């Protein structure tokens, strides 16, 4: 009996890796980012898949970028490819439904003249080799005198199938974040999304299954006066990939990007 119990414990310990956290790290170094684009600066604060910066007074434009070490190397090795065409670094199942989330911390009010913040590009791309299968882009601009002023623009491109540009208004939420949940059905080749808890359903399709994902984020500020309303605010972008941390309700059988059922 003791041997059986011990064997069971050992078996659980050996197979425990099945339940390991499904992490994605934005751990590209400044050296890597500079090889890709000399104007890129690493986000001042990066913890796992969360990149953030505190708005400070500045007389110059500040631009930040974050991506994984592995994806950065893929881009460095393929300098002539657009980011969405560079091979992803996180393998995913080619059948079934995969989910992941994006949380964005931004001011929900329209910034006054003279203040500008951006999050661009925020991109999740699926590839099959160096061939883009679909891409999801989120763009936020606040403070510019354009029709994108304080809107969140969502674009899901599936090759010949695309949503065009979906314009969403930031909302006052309980946790202060704008939350996106995406679910990708690799069997039916459809992409759906959830915005701040409201399921918008499938909104785009694509033609071929993706075999790998990549995540990247950009952001920054324009010139910011010392007296600007946004000074001192901490702004952030976070990619959520582990099944225990996904906060929305997804179709039955959905898995995280590592293949664990929610």
C-alpha positions as CSV (number, residue, x, y, z in Angstrom):
1,X,0.0,0.0,0.0
2,X,2.8,2.4,0.9
3,X,4.5,1.7,-2.4
4,X,1.3,2.4,-4.3
5,X,0.9,5.7,-2.5
6,X,4.5,6.7,-3.0
7,X,4.3,5.7,-6.7
8,X,1.2,7.9,-7.0
9,X,2.9,10.8,-5.4
10,X,6.0,10.4,-7.6
11,X,3.7,10.2,-10.7
12,X,2.0,13.4,-9.7
13,X,5.4,15.1,-9.2
14,X,6.7,13.9,-12.5
15,X,3.6,15.0,-14.4
16,X,3.1,18.2,-12.4
17,X,4.7,20.2,-15.2
18,X,1.4,19.8,-17.1
19,X,0.0,22.4,-14.7
20,X,2.9,24.8,-14.9
21,X,2.1,28.4,-15.5
22,X,1.5,29.4,-19.1
23,X,3.8,32.4,-19.1
24,X,4.9,34.8,-21.9
25,X,7.7,37.1,-21.0
26,X,8.4,40.4,-22.7
27,X,12.1,39.9,-22.0
28,X,13.8,41.4,-25.1
29,X,16.8,43.5,-24.2
30,X,17.6,47.0,-25.2
31,X,20.4,45.7,-27.3
32,X,18.0,43.5,-29.2
33,X,15.4,46.3,-29.7
34,X,18.2,48.7,-30.9
35,X,19.2,46.1,-33.5
36,X,15.6,46.0,-34.8
37,X,15.1,49.8,-34.7
38,X,17.6,52.3,-33.3
39,X,14.7,54.5,-32.1
40,X,13.2,51.9,-29.9
41,X,13.5,52.2,-26.1
42,X,12.5,49.4,-23.8
43,X,9.5,50.1,-21.5
44,X,10.9,51.4,-18.2
45,X,9.1,48.7,-16.2
46,X,8.5,45.2,-17.4
47,X,7.4,42.3,-15.3
48,X,6.6,39.1,-17.1
49,X,4.0,40.0,-19.8
50,X,3.2,43.5,-18.3
51,X,4.9,46.6,-19.6
52,X,4.3,50.0,-18.0
53,X,5.6,53.5,-17.7
54,X,4.9,56.5,-15.5
55,X,4.1,59.7,-17.4
56,X,6.8,62.4,-16.8
57,X,7.1,65.9,-18.0
58,X,9.1,66.0,-21.2
59,X,9.9,68.3,-24.1
60,X,10.5,65.4,-26.5
61,X,8.5,62.4,-27.8
62,X,9.1,59.2,-25.9
63,X,8.6,55.9,-27.5
64,X,8.7,52.5,-25.8
65,X,8.6,48.9,-27.1
66,X,8.4,45.4,-25.6
67,X,8.5,41.9,-27.0
68,X,10.0,38.5,-26.1
69,X,13.6,37.7,-26.4
70,X,12.9,34.8,-28.8
71,X,10.6,36.9,-31.0
72,X,13.1,39.7,-31.1
73,X,15.7,37.2,-32.4
74,X,13.3,36.0,-35.0
75,X,12.9,39.6,-36.2
76,X,16.6,40.3,-36.1
77,X,17.2,37.2,-38.3
78,X,14.5,38.4,-40.7
79,X,15.0,42.2,-40.9
80,X,13.0,42.6,-44.1
81,X,9.8,41.0,-42.8
82,X,7.0,43.0,-41.3
83,X,6.4,42.2,-37.6
84,X,3.2,40.2,-38.4
85,X,5.1,38.0,-40.8
86,X,7.9,37.1,-38.5
87,X,7.6,33.6,-37.1
88,X,5.9,33.5,-33.7
89,X,7.7,32.1,-30.7
90,X,4.8,30.4,-28.9
91,X,3.6,27.2,-30.5
92,X,-0.2,26.7,-30.3
93,X,-2.6,23.9,-31.3
94,X,-3.8,24.0,-34.8
95,X,-7.3,22.7,-33.9
96,X,-9.7,23.8,-31.2
97,X,-10.2,27.2,-29.5
98,X,-7.4,29.2,-27.9
99,X,-8.0,32.2,-25.6
100,X,-5.8,35.0,-24.4
101,X,-6.4,38.5,-22.9
102,X,-5.1,42.0,-23.0
103,X,-5.4,44.6,-20.2
104,X,-4.8,48.2,-20.9
105,X,-4.4,51.0,-18.3
106,X,-5.1,54.4,-19.8
107,X,-6.9,57.6,-18.8
108,X,-10.6,57.3,-19.7
109,X,-11.0,61.1,-20.1
110,X,-10.0,63.1,-23.1
111,X,-6.6,64.7,-22.5
112,X,-6.5,68.5,-22.9
113,X,-4.5,70.2,-25.6
114,X,-0.8,69.8,-25.2
115,X,-1.0,66.3,-23.8
116,X,-0.6,63.2,-25.8
117,X,-0.2,59.5,-24.9
118,X,-0.3,56.5,-27.2
119,X,-0.3,52.7,-27.2
120,X,0.8,51.6,-30.6
121,X,1.4,49.1,-31.9
122,X,-0.2,46.5,-29.6
123,X,-0.1,43.4,-31.8
124,X,-0.8,39.7,-31.5
125,X,0.1,37.7,-34.6
126,X,-0.3,34.1,-35.7
127,X,2.0,32.6,-38.2
128,X,2.7,29.4,-40.1
129,X,6.4,29.6,-40.8
130,X,7.1,33.1,-42.0
131,X,3.6,33.5,-43.3
132,X,1.1,35.6,-41.4
133,X,-2.2,33.8,-40.7
134,X,-4.0,36.6,-38.7
135,X,-3.1,39.6,-36.7
136,X,-4.8,41.5,-34.0
137,X,-3.8,45.2,-33.5
138,X,-5.0,47.6,-30.8
139,X,-4.2,51.3,-31.1
140,X,-4.9,54.0,-28.6
141,X,-4.3,57.7,-29.1
142,X,-5.4,60.3,-26.6
143,X,-4.7,64.0,-27.0
144,X,-4.5,64.3,-30.8
145,X,-7.0,66.5,-32.6
146,X,-8.2,63.6,-34.8
147,X,-11.2,61.3,-34.9
148,X,-9.2,58.7,-33.0
149,X,-9.1,61.0,-29.9
150,X,-9.4,58.8,-26.9
151,X,-10.8,55.9,-28.8
152,X,-9.4,52.4,-28.8
153,X,-9.1,51.1,-32.3
154,X,-9.2,47.3,-32.8
155,X,-8.2,45.7,-36.1
156,X,-8.4,42.0,-36.7
157,X,-6.9,41.0,-40.1
158,X,-7.3,37.5,-41.4
159,X,-5.8,38.0,-44.8
160,X,-8.8,38.2,-47.1
161,X,-11.0,38.4,-44.1
162,X,-10.9,41.5,-41.8
163,X,-13.0,43.5,-39.4
164,X,-11.7,46.8,-40.7
165,X,-11.4,49.3,-37.9
166,X,-13.6,48.8,-34.8
167,X,-13.7,52.0,-32.6
168,X,-14.3,51.4,-28.9
169,X,-14.7,54.0,-26.2
170,X,-12.7,53.5,-23.0
171,X,-15.0,52.8,-20.0
172,X,-14.9,53.5,-16.3
173,X,-14.3,50.0,-15.0
174,X,-14.1,48.7,-11.4
175,X,-10.4,47.8,-11.7
176,X,-9.5,50.8,-13.9
177,X,-8.4,48.7,-16.8
178,X,-9.7,48.2,-20.4
179,X,-10.0,44.5,-20.8
180,X,-10.0,42.5,-24.1
181,X,-10.5,38.7,-24.3
182,X,-9.9,37.0,-27.6
183,X,-10.9,33.5,-28.6
184,X,-9.5,31.9,-31.7
185,X,-11.3,28.9,-33.1
186,X,-8.6,27.1,-35.2
187,X,-11.1,24.5,-36.3
188,X,-13.7,26.9,-37.8
189,X,-11.1,29.7,-38.5
190,X,-13.0,32.4,-36.6
191,X,-11.9,35.1,-34.1
192,X,-14.2,36.5,-31.5
193,X,-13.6,39.0,-28.7
194,X,-14.9,40.3,-25.4
195,X,-14.6,43.9,-24.4
196,X,-14.9,44.8,-20.7
197,X,-16.9,41.7,-20.0
198,X,-19.3,42.0,-23.0
199,X,-18.9,39.2,-25.6
200,X,-19.1,40.6,-29.1
201,X,-19.1,37.2,-30.7
202,X,-17.1,36.1,-33.8
203,X,-16.1,39.2,-35.8
204,X,-13.5,37.9,-38.3
205,X,-12.3,34.8,-40.0
206,X,-9.0,33.6,-41.5
207,X,-8.0,31.1,-44.1
208,X,-5.3,28.8,-42.6
209,X,-4.4,27.5,-39.1
210,X,-1.7,29.3,-37.2
211,X,1.0,27.3,-35.6
212,X,2.7,30.0,-33.4
213,X,1.8,33.3,-31.8
214,X,3.8,36.4,-31.0
215,X,2.9,39.4,-28.7
216,X,4.4,42.8,-28.8
217,X,3.6,46.2,-27.4
218,X,4.5,49.8,-28.1
219,X,3.6,53.1,-26.3
220,X,4.7,56.5,-25.3
221,X,4.0,60.2,-24.9
222,X,4.3,63.4,-26.9
223,X,5.6,66.5,-25.2
224,X,4.2,66.7,-21.6
225,X,4.2,69.9,-19.6
226,X,5.0,69.8,-15.9
227,X,1.4,70.9,-15.1
228,X,-0.2,68.3,-17.4
229,X,-3.1,66.3,-15.9
230,X,-1.6,63.0,-17.0
231,X,1.8,63.5,-15.2
232,X,2.4,60.8,-12.6
233,X,-0.1,58.4,-14.0
234,X,1.1,54.8,-14.5
235,X,0.0,53.4,-17.8
236,X,0.4,49.8,-18.8
237,X,-0.3,47.0,-21.2
238,X,-0.5,43.3,-20.1
239,X,-0.9,40.1,-22.1
240,X,-2.6,37.3,-20.1
241,X,-2.0,33.8,-21.3
242,X,-2.4,31.4,-18.3
243,X,-5.7,29.6,-17.9
244,X,-5.9,30.5,-14.1
245,X,-5.7,34.2,-14.9
246,X,-8.1,34.5,-17.8
247,X,-11.1,36.4,-16.4
248,X,-13.8,36.0,-19.1
249,X,-16.2,33.2,-20.0
250,X,-15.2,31.4,-23.2
251,X,-16.8,28.7,-25.4
252,X,-16.8,25.2,-23.9
253,X,-13.5,23.4,-24.5
254,X,-11.4,26.6,-24.9
255,X,-7.8,26.2,-23.9
256,X,-5.0,28.7,-23.0
257,X,-2.1,29.1,-25.4
258,X,-0.2,26.3,-23.8
259,X,-3.1,23.8,-24.3
260,X,-4.6,23.7,-20.8
261,X,-8.4,23.6,-20.8
262,X,-10.0,26.5,-19.0
